[in-house]
Amino acid sequence: ITVADLKSKKKTSNIAKPRHIAIYLCRVETDEGLARIGLEFGGRDHSTISASYEKITNEIKTDMKLNDVIKNIKNKL
């Protein structure tokens, strides 16, 4: 997955899921607002960014593999 893929309008799961994770990480690891994050992800609306953040927040509560992946990424940051 490239940065261009993350910013694209593509909705396929192999791109959308990493995009959701990247949005989640931007939200928890930076002080940037939803609008600014949306701008960086191809001009997405703040509500789209909020929905992506909430989606991953809920998924990591039940999906231990996803939780581990996100912890691993955070450790590398």
Order of alpha helices (4+ residues) and beta strands (2+ residues): alpha-alpha-alpha-alpha-alpha
